[in-house]
């Protein structure tokens, strides 16, 4: 990619935008299922454990290298003499920033593997998935059973405005905007326009803290739930009554992890915990929010209401993105590159998803959504253009802060 192309829409996005209108698909689930070779559904415990161990080995390797940063900085700077102090500090700062970035990637990958376990996609044995998923998600402070429950509900109602669980867009009515037939550009500007600095601040808060805020009090979750809704509250309406004991187990696991971190801080110090764990953990949240948001929130992707929603239409309201190239495939385990196939077949192991994607492309045709737009530009585009949807209509698209949509449903 030429450097200036990171600020341009990808050709696939441009092609969808040029169409201008959208007709909901009527594809057969059976035809899509029949296109996938049966062996791709096979889950191998040993193969999955290999990937888990490989990933954790990289995580430990990055941690070990971080413990050697001072030594490495001294070696590169030429020694510990006072005249080398500036070079040593500069090298040390550069290495720490690199560690936080890369370890943030591995922490996000740990979360991705826990996500796979939550779908029982790592092993044909349920207890193996539970052991792996509980261990991995708890290590990055995600309540395994609670998040698994709402994420499965998301899969059952993807981009259904009444029943989906995450990233439910606000409506015209939520912003008290005038009717689209009479509203003018100034009406939108008065309510929705904001400074770039404030937009960046909102983006920062959501990227680094949004996932935990969603877990704690359902921020950006479905507004049908009452205030006080939380993934940590066993009686929450997010869960079925029979799931409440599982939510308690998740909470105990999270409490145990927090206790372990507390013991570490008591014995080693807050500075060490902040440098080795919490800063990479925050970076991981940035990546997690980035790829989960961009999977379904895009100006060219529809939302559905009432009878217009079907499972296939919801699964197709997904965008595959080559998130950071080989890094995304290797460390994020295909969660962004092959997310559409995952929505159709959530138990296919992540290492088989690329083949599954290629198998279903001919069946999906133009309804396969792919976008090679630079991910940072795509994030900014969605954050600034996916502002609200209409309060009425069974098929709706995002509109920007001036009430303009890239695509309209076919009438």
C-alpha positions as CSV (number, residue, x, y, z in Angstrom):
1,X,0.0,0.0,0.0
2,X,1.3,3.4,-1.0
3,X,1.5,5.7,2.1
4,X,-1.2,8.1,1.0
5,X,-3.7,5.3,0.4
6,X,-4.0,4.9,4.2
7,X,-6.2,8.0,4.0
8,X,-8.5,6.6,1.2
9,X,-11.5,4.3,1.0
10,X,-10.7,0.9,-0.2
11,X,-11.9,-0.1,-3.8
12,X,-14.4,-2.6,-2.3
13,X,-16.0,0.1,-0.1
14,X,-16.1,2.4,-3.1
15,X,-17.8,-0.3,-5.2
16,X,-20.5,-0.8,-2.5
17,X,-21.0,3.0,-2.2
18,X,-21.4,3.4,-6.0
19,X,-24.4,1.1,-6.0
20,X,-26.4,3.7,-4.0
21,X,-29.2,1.3,-3.2
22,X,-29.5,-2.0,-1.4
23,X,-31.8,-5.0,-1.8
24,X,-31.8,-7.4,1.1
25,X,-30.4,-10.9,0.2
26,X,-32.5,-14.0,0.1
27,X,-29.7,-16.6,0.2
28,X,-30.3,-20.1,1.3
29,X,-28.5,-21.2,4.5
30,X,-28.4,-24.7,3.1
31,X,-26.7,-23.6,-0.1
32,X,-24.1,-21.7,2.0
33,X,-23.6,-24.7,4.3
34,X,-23.3,-27.2,1.4
35,X,-20.5,-25.1,-0.1
36,X,-18.2,-25.7,3.0
37,X,-16.2,-28.9,2.9
38,X,-17.2,-31.1,5.9
39,X,-13.6,-31.5,7.1
40,X,-13.5,-27.7,7.9
41,X,-16.0,-28.2,10.7
42,X,-13.7,-30.7,12.5
43,X,-12.3,-29.4,15.8
44,X,-8.9,-30.7,16.9
45,X,-8.1,-30.4,20.5
46,X,-4.4,-31.0,19.9
47,X,-4.2,-28.5,17.1
48,X,-6.0,-25.9,19.1
49,X,-3.7,-26.5,22.1
50,X,-0.7,-26.0,19.8
51,X,-2.0,-22.5,18.8
52,X,-2.8,-21.6,22.4
53,X,0.6,-22.7,23.6
54,X,2.3,-20.9,20.7
55,X,0.5,-17.7,21.5
56,X,1.2,-17.9,25.2
57,X,4.9,-18.5,24.4
58,X,5.0,-15.3,22.4
59,X,3.3,-13.5,25.3
60,X,5.9,-14.8,27.8
61,X,8.7,-14.0,25.4
62,X,7.6,-10.3,25.1
63,X,7.4,-10.2,28.9
64,X,10.9,-11.6,29.3
65,X,12.3,-9.2,26.8
66,X,10.6,-6.3,28.7
67,X,12.4,-7.4,31.9
68,X,15.7,-6.9,30.0
69,X,15.0,-3.5,28.6
70,X,17.4,-1.7,30.9
71,X,20.2,-4.1,30.0
72,X,19.5,-3.8,26.3
73,X,19.3,0.0,26.5
74,X,22.7,0.1,28.2
75,X,24.3,-2.2,25.6
76,X,22.9,-0.2,22.7
77,X,23.7,3.2,24.3
78,X,27.3,2.2,24.9
79,X,27.3,1.8,28.7
80,X,26.0,3.4,31.9
81,X,28.3,6.4,32.0
82,X,26.5,9.8,32.6
83,X,27.3,11.0,29.0
84,X,25.1,8.2,27.6
85,X,22.1,9.0,29.8
86,X,20.0,10.7,27.1
87,X,20.6,7.9,24.6
88,X,19.8,5.3,27.2
89,X,16.6,6.9,28.2
90,X,15.5,7.4,24.6
91,X,16.2,3.7,23.7
92,X,14.5,2.5,26.9
93,X,11.4,4.6,26.1
94,X,11.3,3.3,22.6
95,X,11.6,-0.3,23.8
96,X,8.9,0.1,26.4
97,X,6.5,1.6,23.8
98,X,7.2,-1.3,21.6
99,X,6.5,-3.7,24.4
100,X,3.2,-2.1,25.3
101,X,2.1,-2.2,21.7
102,X,3.1,-5.8,20.9
103,X,2.1,-7.2,24.3
104,X,-1.2,-5.4,23.8
105,X,-1.6,-7.4,20.6
106,X,-0.9,-10.7,22.3
107,X,-3.3,-9.8,25.1
108,X,-6.0,-9.1,22.5
109,X,-5.1,-12.5,20.9
110,X,-5.6,-14.2,24.3
111,X,-9.0,-12.7,24.3
112,X,-9.6,-13.9,20.7
113,X,-8.7,-17.5,21.7
114,X,-11.1,-17.2,24.7
115,X,-13.8,-16.0,22.3
116,X,-13.2,-19.2,20.2
117,X,-13.5,-21.3,23.3
118,X,-16.8,-19.6,24.1
119,X,-18.1,-20.8,20.8
120,X,-16.8,-24.3,21.5
121,X,-14.7,-24.0,18.4
122,X,-11.4,-25.2,19.9
123,X,-12.3,-28.7,20.9
124,X,-15.2,-31.2,20.5
125,X,-15.1,-31.6,24.3
126,X,-17.1,-29.0,26.1
127,X,-14.9,-29.2,29.3
128,X,-11.8,-28.4,27.3
129,X,-13.4,-25.3,25.8
130,X,-14.5,-24.2,29.2
131,X,-11.1,-24.7,30.8
132,X,-9.3,-22.9,28.0
133,X,-11.9,-20.1,27.7
134,X,-12.2,-19.5,31.5
135,X,-8.4,-19.4,31.9
136,X,-7.7,-17.1,29.0
137,X,-10.5,-14.7,29.4
138,X,-10.0,-14.4,33.2
139,X,-6.3,-13.6,32.6
140,X,-7.3,-10.4,30.7
141,X,-10.2,-9.6,33.1
142,X,-13.1,-10.7,30.9
143,X,-15.9,-12.6,32.7
144,X,-16.0,-15.8,30.6
145,X,-19.6,-17.0,31.1
146,X,-21.2,-13.6,31.2
147,X,-19.6,-12.4,28.0
148,X,-20.1,-15.7,26.3
149,X,-23.8,-15.5,27.0
150,X,-24.3,-12.0,25.5
151,X,-22.0,-12.7,22.6
152,X,-23.9,-15.8,21.7
153,X,-27.1,-13.7,21.8
154,X,-25.3,-11.2,19.4
155,X,-24.7,-14.1,17.0
156,X,-28.4,-15.0,17.1
157,X,-29.5,-11.5,16.3
158,X,-26.7,-9.7,14.4
159,X,-27.6,-6.2,13.3
160,X,-31.2,-6.7,14.5
161,X,-32.1,-3.3,16.1
162,X,-34.5,-4.9,18.5
163,X,-32.5,-7.9,19.7
164,X,-28.8,-7.4,19.0
165,X,-26.6,-6.9,22.1
166,X,-23.8,-4.6,21.1
167,X,-23.1,-1.3,19.2
168,X,-26.8,-0.5,18.9
169,X,-26.9,2.8,17.0
170,X,-28.9,5.8,18.3
171,X,-31.9,6.8,16.2
172,X,-33.2,10.1,14.9
173,X,-35.7,10.1,17.8
174,X,-32.9,9.6,20.3
175,X,-31.3,12.9,19.2
176,X,-34.6,14.7,19.0
177,X,-33.9,15.6,15.3
178,X,-36.6,17.0,13.1
179,X,-38.3,14.7,10.6
180,X,-36.1,13.9,7.6
181,X,-38.6,15.4,5.3
182,X,-38.2,18.9,6.8
183,X,-34.8,18.8,8.4
184,X,-32.0,21.0,6.9
185,X,-28.3,20.8,7.3
186,X,-28.3,23.4,10.1
187,X,-30.7,21.3,12.1
188,X,-28.2,18.4,12.2
189,X,-25.2,20.7,12.8
190,X,-26.9,22.2,15.9
191,X,-27.4,18.8,17.5
192,X,-24.6,16.6,16.2
193,X,-21.7,18.8,15.1
194,X,-18.6,18.7,17.4
195,X,-15.0,19.8,17.2
196,X,-12.3,17.3,16.0
197,X,-10.7,17.5,19.4
198,X,-13.8,16.4,21.2
199,X,-14.3,13.6,18.6
200,X,-10.8,12.4,19.3
201,X,-11.4,12.5,23.0
202,X,-14.6,10.4,22.6
203,X,-12.8,8.0,20.4
204,X,-10.0,7.7,23.0
205,X,-12.4,6.9,25.8
206,X,-14.3,4.3,23.8
207,X,-11.2,2.6,22.4
208,X,-9.4,2.1,25.7
209,X,-12.3,1.9,28.2
210,X,-15.3,1.1,26.1
211,X,-15.2,-2.6,26.5
212,X,-15.0,-2.5,30.3
213,X,-17.7,0.1,30.4
214,X,-19.9,-2.2,28.3
215,X,-19.2,-5.0,30.8
216,X,-19.8,-2.9,33.8
217,X,-23.0,-1.0,32.9
218,X,-23.9,-2.1,29.3
219,X,-22.5,1.0,27.6
220,X,-23.4,0.9,23.9
221,X,-25.4,-2.3,24.6
222,X,-29.1,-2.7,23.7
223,X,-31.1,0.2,25.3
224,X,-34.0,-2.2,26.0
225,X,-32.3,-3.1,29.2
226,X,-33.0,-1.0,32.3
227,X,-30.3,1.1,34.1
228,X,-28.0,-0.9,36.3
229,X,-27.7,-3.7,33.7
230,X,-24.2,-5.3,34.1
231,X,-22.3,-8.4,33.0
232,X,-21.3,-8.8,36.7
233,X,-24.8,-8.8,38.0
234,X,-26.2,-12.4,38.1
235,X,-29.8,-11.2,38.2
236,X,-29.3,-9.0,35.1
237,X,-31.9,-9.3,32.3
238,X,-28.9,-10.0,30.0
239,X,-29.0,-13.6,31.3
240,X,-31.5,-16.4,31.6
241,X,-32.3,-17.5,35.2
242,X,-30.5,-20.8,34.7
243,X,-27.3,-18.9,33.8
244,X,-27.0,-17.1,37.1
245,X,-24.8,-19.6,38.8
246,X,-22.4,-19.4,35.9
247,X,-22.2,-15.6,36.2
248,X,-21.3,-16.1,39.8
249,X,-18.5,-18.5,38.8
250,X,-17.2,-15.9,36.3
251,X,-17.3,-13.2,39.0
252,X,-15.3,-15.4,41.4
253,X,-12.7,-16.1,38.7
254,X,-12.4,-12.3,38.0
255,X,-12.1,-11.7,41.7
256,X,-9.3,-14.3,42.0
257,X,-7.4,-12.6,39.1
258,X,-7.7,-9.2,40.8
259,X,-6.5,-10.8,44.0
260,X,-3.5,-12.2,42.2
261,X,-2.7,-8.8,40.7
262,X,-3.1,-7.3,44.1
263,X,-0.6,-9.7,45.6
264,X,1.8,-9.0,42.7
265,X,1.5,-5.2,43.3
266,X,2.0,-5.7,47.1
267,X,5.2,-7.7,46.6
268,X,6.7,-6.1,43.5
269,X,5.1,-2.7,43.2
270,X,2.4,-0.8,41.3
271,X,5.0,0.6,38.7
272,X,5.9,-2.9,37.7
273,X,2.3,-4.1,37.4
274,X,1.4,-1.0,35.4
275,X,4.3,-1.4,33.0
276,X,4.1,-5.2,32.5
277,X,0.4,-5.8,32.7
278,X,-2.0,-2.8,32.8
279,X,-0.6,-0.8,29.9
280,X,-0.6,-3.8,27.5
281,X,-4.1,-4.6,28.9
282,X,-5.3,-1.1,27.9
283,X,-3.7,-1.5,24.5
284,X,-5.5,-4.8,24.1
285,X,-8.8,-3.1,24.7
286,X,-8.0,-0.7,21.9
287,X,-7.6,-3.5,19.5
288,X,-10.6,-5.5,20.8
289,X,-12.9,-2.5,20.5
290,X,-11.4,-1.7,17.1
291,X,-12.1,-5.0,15.4
292,X,-15.4,-5.7,17.1
293,X,-16.8,-2.3,16.2
294,X,-15.6,-2.4,12.6
295,X,-17.0,-5.9,12.0
296,X,-20.6,-4.6,11.8
297,X,-20.5,-0.8,12.0
298,X,-19.9,0.6,8.6
299,X,-21.8,3.2,6.4
300,X,-22.5,0.5,3.8
301,X,-23.8,-2.2,6.1
302,X,-27.6,-2.4,6.9
303,X,-29.5,-2.9,10.2
304,X,-32.9,-4.6,10.2
305,X,-36.1,-4.4,12.1
306,X,-39.1,-6.8,12.5
307,X,-39.7,-9.3,9.8
308,X,-36.9,-8.1,7.5
309,X,-34.3,-9.6,9.7
310,X,-33.2,-13.2,9.1
311,X,-30.2,-15.1,10.4
312,X,-28.6,-15.1,7.0
313,X,-29.1,-11.3,6.5
314,X,-27.6,-10.7,10.0
315,X,-24.6,-12.8,9.2
316,X,-24.1,-11.0,6.0
317,X,-24.2,-7.6,7.8
318,X,-20.5,-8.2,8.5
319,X,-17.3,-6.9,7.0
320,X,-14.1,-8.9,6.6
321,X,-11.0,-6.7,6.9
322,X,-7.3,-7.6,6.5
323,X,-6.6,-6.1,10.0
324,X,-2.8,-5.4,10.1
325,X,-2.1,-8.1,7.5
326,X,-0.2,-11.1,8.8
327,X,-0.2,-9.7,12.4
328,X,-4.0,-9.9,12.5
329,X,-4.0,-13.4,11.1
330,X,-1.2,-14.6,13.4
331,X,-2.1,-12.9,16.7
332,X,-5.8,-12.2,16.3
333,X,-6.5,-15.7,14.9
334,X,-8.5,-14.6,11.8
335,X,-11.1,-12.8,13.9
336,X,-11.3,-9.8,11.5
337,X,-10.2,-11.4,8.2
338,X,-12.8,-14.1,8.2
339,X,-15.6,-12.8,10.5
340,X,-18.4,-13.3,8.0
341,X,-17.8,-17.0,7.7
342,X,-17.6,-17.1,11.5
343,X,-21.0,-15.6,11.8
344,X,-22.5,-18.4,9.6
345,X,-20.6,-21.2,11.3
346,X,-19.3,-20.2,14.7
347,X,-18.0,-23.6,15.6
348,X,-15.6,-23.8,12.7
349,X,-12.1,-23.5,14.2
350,X,-10.4,-20.2,13.5
351,X,-7.6,-22.0,11.6
352,X,-10.1,-23.4,9.1
353,X,-12.0,-20.1,8.6
354,X,-9.8,-18.8,5.6
355,X,-10.8,-21.9,3.6
356,X,-14.4,-21.6,4.7
357,X,-14.4,-18.0,3.5
358,X,-13.1,-18.9,0.1
359,X,-15.6,-21.8,-0.1
360,X,-18.7,-19.5,0.5
361,X,-17.6,-16.5,-1.6
362,X,-19.1,-17.9,-4.9
363,X,-22.4,-18.5,-3.2
364,X,-22.5,-15.0,-1.5
365,X,-21.5,-13.2,-4.7
366,X,-21.9,-9.4,-4.3
367,X,-23.2,-9.9,-0.7
368,X,-19.8,-10.8,0.5
369,X,-18.4,-7.7,2.2
370,X,-14.7,-7.1,2.2
371,X,-12.9,-3.9,2.8
372,X,-9.2,-3.3,2.3
373,X,-9.4,0.3,3.6
374,X,-6.6,1.0,6.1
375,X,-8.0,0.0,9.5
376,X,-7.2,3.3,11.2
377,X,-8.9,5.3,8.4
378,X,-11.9,2.9,8.5
379,X,-12.2,3.4,12.2
380,X,-12.2,7.2,11.8
381,X,-14.7,6.9,8.9
382,X,-17.1,4.8,10.9
383,X,-16.7,6.8,14.1
384,X,-17.5,10.1,12.3
385,X,-20.0,8.9,9.7
386,X,-22.0,6.2,11.6
387,X,-23.9,8.7,13.7
388,X,-27.6,7.6,13.7
389,X,-30.2,5.5,11.9
390,X,-33.8,6.4,11.2
391,X,-36.4,5.7,13.9
392,X,-38.6,4.0,11.3
393,X,-38.0,1.6,8.5
394,X,-37.4,-2.1,8.4
395,X,-34.0,-1.8,6.6
396,X,-31.9,1.2,7.6
397,X,-28.3,2.5,7.1
398,X,-26.2,4.8,9.1
399,X,-26.4,8.5,8.4
400,X,-23.7,11.0,9.2
401,X,-23.9,14.2,11.2
402,X,-25.6,16.0,8.3
403,X,-28.3,13.4,7.9
404,X,-26.7,11.9,4.7
405,X,-26.6,8.1,4.0
406,X,-24.1,6.4,1.7
407,X,-26.7,3.8,0.7
408,X,-30.5,3.7,0.9
409,X,-32.7,0.6,0.9
410,X,-34.3,-0.3,-2.4
411,X,-38.0,0.9,-2.3
